[in-house]
Amino acid sequence: MGLADNPQMEDYSLRYTPAAFRKWSPWMVFLSCLVGISAMAGYALDAAFVDEFGFANSLIGFGVAAAVTLPLTLVIAFAIARKHVDIDLLTRGSGFGYLGSTLTSLVYATYTLIFLAYEGAIMAQAVTALTHVDIHISYVVVSAVMIPLTLYGMSFSAKFQAWTWPIWVALIGLALGTAATAPDAGQNMVHPATVSPTGLAGLTVLAVFTIAAAQLSLATQVGEQGDYLRLMPDPHGGNRGRWRLAVIMGGPGFALFAVGIFFASTLLVGYASTKTGADHVGVPVDLFTVVYERLTGNHTVALILAGLLVLLSQIKINIMNTYSGSLSWSNFFSRLLHRHPGRAAWVFLQVGLSLVLMEIDIFSHIVEVLAWYSNVGVAWIAAMVSDLVINKRWLKLAPPNLVFHRAHLYNVNPVGFGSMIVAGAVSMIAYYGAFGPTAAALSPFIALVVAVVLPPVVAFATKGRWYIARTSELPANDGELPCSACGGDYDVADMATCPFHGGTVCSLCCSTEGACKDACKPSAWRPPKGAVPLGMPGFTPEKELEVA
């Protein structure tokens, strides 16, 4: 059995997730999504922001970012949980087209890679502090550890995350309690001793939006949450309330948790700033060692506790970063190479690339990296939400149903893909100073506005003709159909008719088939002249594209 044929490793990557596999409760899925709050990146980033801009600017900046990302991620989280597809398949059917979403797979893979490397660097710092080995050797060690922990996907991840939460909560609770009971804890939290002269300048609009712009990159985090939310069971009368709460808190709730983490981290930083310098406050293992020293009175014991907390936190979050990265690389390369060696194979690529980023010191440049990335990430997420809400629901400019099969989609849909490209390009031009320093600081917000406004404009101009190239006539039930390419049986929702194979074909085999040359579609790149849009309200779907 190859890697791609092992469902325990694959977790139905690159395809619709059937009900038979979605055996976890909403609570277990939520616990897996919640792993983001364990990340030490928040503590390191918050220390950097407070040091540079001060507490007030940082707090308001975080609040602005949360207010923007919450509604965006709410839409995507519920769409993923209800449709049982990952964010790549959702993107395909949300105005991007089959190959158009290839670029967004790369955008998403880059996000998971950035944080895998950044969190890995923090983990390596803890290894070096505990063992005194060279930091570059620690980078290799923490990278190698992630491979076996991620190969078995959700089957292992759900259990590991659930089992380790009590230990993590106890350790972080001890640290927060210790910092909170220190003399002048509140004063030190709001006015840490490490703040630079820039941060002492007071509240400024530019500082607030500079912080918020960098934080907008976290909108892309909903993709990682979605890799778990797609495994949610179907809601029913008995669990509907718990189901909704699990989706809200497991998806968009991350924005709220980020604000909570800000208060926790600034409390810790405030105390630590009275005992050590800014260089150590920004390194989580050093930060927690200082805090635990107040509790234990012994540096060695404090270091062991801090090392345990940081290592556990980073293993928890990097399981998510590695897992989600393997999914996104799978999506990206399956369309470029028409091959799928298995999700697990791309774990090695994800870990290898993160090691390179660690070695070139991404830890010292993370704020600049996130500020740059926000322009692209926000353009993608906002264009998706605009299509899902404005085009599909409000204005009825797009088919209401999600279509993600290669056999049914045009290669590129200008509605979402074109809007993202334009929004990203305009914001990048602004980021590099073409419109002045204020626009440069606000560039991700420019991307947000353009990406929300353009999709309905383009959908209206193209009359919805670029969404669906053809449809398949399949049984209207929840059963399974055989794939004429691989021989497996899959849910009807995952299947399409295939003239090349002479039967039905699953979405994964459809994606990896390179010899068919899109024989099922009259045109893969653009609608024929006079084409009537399929799947739109008021139109009856047919097997092939209707021509007026």
Phi, psi and omega in degrees: 000128179280170180301319183292343181262003182262100184297335179294327177272325190282325184054033182053043176294148178072008181212172175300140181265113185287159182299326182297334180269337184276071186264358181277149177283160175306325180296316181293320178296318179300316179299323177292320177294327186291351185302336180302332182286346180278349186297133176283349179302322180300320181291320180289317180294317180298321177298320180294317180294314181295320179298321185277322190239352181090164185294312186297312179300318182294316182297313180293322178299318177296321179295318178298315180297318179296319180296328180279315186283334184301306180293326179298310184286335177298314180299312184291319181300315180291325178296317179294314183294326181279324184269343178062043176230158177279179187291336177291313179294324176296320179297317180308314184270005182249043173093013182251333183082172187294307180276336177300326180282352175299319179296321180290332173298322177291320177299315180291318178301322179297320179298310180297326181291316179304312184282331173299317180291317182294313178294325177296321178297321177295319177296319179295324177300322179292319178299315180295319179296324182279326188247343182068018173284160180300142184300327181290329174290321178298324177302316180294317182298310184291332176291314182297325182298327186289337184296303181293333181287342186250345186300325186264019167054217186294331181302319177272319187301314183301318181291315182298315182296318181293317183292328187269349181300316181302320180294316182296315181299319180296316182292315181289327178295320177299317181294314182294320178297321179295316181290322184291333182265003178286153178301137177058036183300315181295318179296316180292329178295315182280330181230070179296149185290345185270358185297135181284166177304327178298317181291339180276357185287347178103182185286126178223146180297319182296319179295317180301313184281339173294317178293314181299322181298316178294322181290338179297341177300336181289352173301328180291343179302336180298337176295317178292319176298321182295331178297339174261323181296334178296343181269007179296140173293162177293140179288145174217178186307322184283335185238009188301316180295314178295324179298310180299315181297320180296320179292315182297310184283331179281338180254268181296340178302341179301326178296323178288320178298326180298322177292319177297319178296327178300314179295319179296315183291321180291330174297314179294316181296321180301315178292312183298329182294341178276350184244339185210175184272174184298327181298324181275327180298327181279358178252111188307319182294325176288319179302310183287331176297316178300316181294313182292336177297325177294327181283316188261334184072010183223124184296317183296314179296319179298319179296319179296316178297316179296317179297318179297315180298312183294316180297316179296315179301315185285328175295317180299311184285327183281344167298317178294313182297320180288316180299309181294323177297321179296324177294315183291321176294323176301313179298317183296308186281335179297329180274329178283320187256350185054039177218150177222092181288355181118144180304320185298330181297327182279351172301320182294320177295314181302313182292320180296316179294323179294325177298320178299315180295324177296317183294332178266014169069055175295336182302322184280350186235017189295323182297316179294320180297315181292323178298320178291314185294328183307324183299319181280313183300316181292322179301319179293307184297317182294322178295321177298311182296321179300318180290317182296321186265305186285309185285314186279323188256312188278305187264351180057040178269356182223155176302137184289333183275152178276123178241120185235000183283138174305320183297341186250353189248149166288156183297319180224130174253119183293345184297302180272313183297312180297320180296318179296317181298314181294314181298315179296319181294314180298316182291325178292321176299318178294319182301324181272015167093009183294332182251014178103167185294326180293314178296327178297317179291331183261011188304320177296330177289328174296316177301319181300310183295313182297318183290335176280321185282321189292317184307313177295328178296313181291321179298320178294317182294325181266358177057029175069017185280348186263006184278309187233123180276326178197169173232166179247142177269103185234160177301138180272071178210179182259020182278197181244156176231150178281143174270122182285355179264312184253346179086356179281164176251130184223160180303149179305324182299340182263002190249159174214155174283146186222107178293333181293317180266352177071036179183209176264153183222142179284161185297328180289314178297324177298319180292325186267001179279113182262344186274342188285336181055038179055044183297337183284342185249135178299331176204126181272341188255328180205151179294142174299157180301132180082010183294138175265131182296132178272150173078002180279156177305131180094352179251144177262122180297141175239175182292322181236170181296128177283142175238123185295000000 
